Amino acid sequence: MHNCSYVQFWNSSERMMLTGGNVVPDLVLVGTHTDVVAMHMSDGLVNARTSLLFGVIAGLGLVFAGWKAREELTERTAPMAGLVAAFIFAVQMINFPILPGVSGHVLGGALAAILVGPYTGALCVAIVLLIQALLFADGGLSALGTNITNMALIGVTVGYIVAATLWAALRRSRARAWGGMHERPTPAVQRKFDLQLGALAFSSALIGTVAASLGFVAEYRLGGDGTGSLRTISVYMISTHALIGIGEGVITALTIVSVAKARPDLVYMCRAAGRPAQGAHL
């Protein structure tokens, strides 16, 4: 069961019920119906054909991710994937307030992609979603494909693309600032790059979170039960997702910078894209 609060829209026939259990407004009640619209989709929210379609998409995506994850994992880094999955599961239990009656938690897609790679990251988030569905009824089993597509595939992929693009710019900036030398950077230079890495992580988490909500809107448009106004659902899913994405971005930035300063060798993006000069802690 979710702990929910209610917001009445007096000038429309829709009522929104917002939860503290998910990354976006978790439940939408439309008119006098009790149909549920959730980021962690419940059973029956979209028709069987749509559930089957995205179940196949999620399955194929995870098979591909599992195959490619072999390139990301080594005996030394494989335990990190387990720690990331456990960390995401734990922080998703911590809610932070966004608006009166609205709270959210970390989705974790960008965080996982930056730390362990996009393919391993997708598997980590998918495992968390499966456990939540089986043990906590957080999302329906028939809707597991849509939930994995949105949060494990779209959220991770978009978050990683943003992070990789910004990381390339950060590397060019680093090369200009350090002149290609391999000395340890000065404290001022290190602080600058810590801030830039934090901005990278923040942006990738925010954009990845909003992208996941767009996936939900597309799925509801394709196979929703039609009892809710698509425009109303879209506006509230995306706008609230953007607000909650700010909190997600802060948590992701703090986590990535902390790990990168202590153990840059454990951050996939630093290893894969080339970390700063020898001796740097970024």
ABEGO torsion letter per residue (X at the ends): XBBBBBBBBAABABBBBBBAABABBABBBBEABABBBBABBBBGABBAAAAAAAAAAAAAAAAAAAAAAAAABBAAAAAAAAAAAAAAAAAAABBBBABBGBBBBBAGAAAAAAAAEAAAAAAAAAAAAAAAAAAAGBEBAAAAAAAAAAAAAAAAAAAAAAAAAAAAAAAAAAAAAAGGBABBBBAAAAAAAAAAAAAAAAAAAAAAAAAAAAAAAAAAAAABAGABBAAAAAAAAAAAAAAAAAAAAAAAAAAAAAAAAABAAABAAAAAAEBBBBGBAX
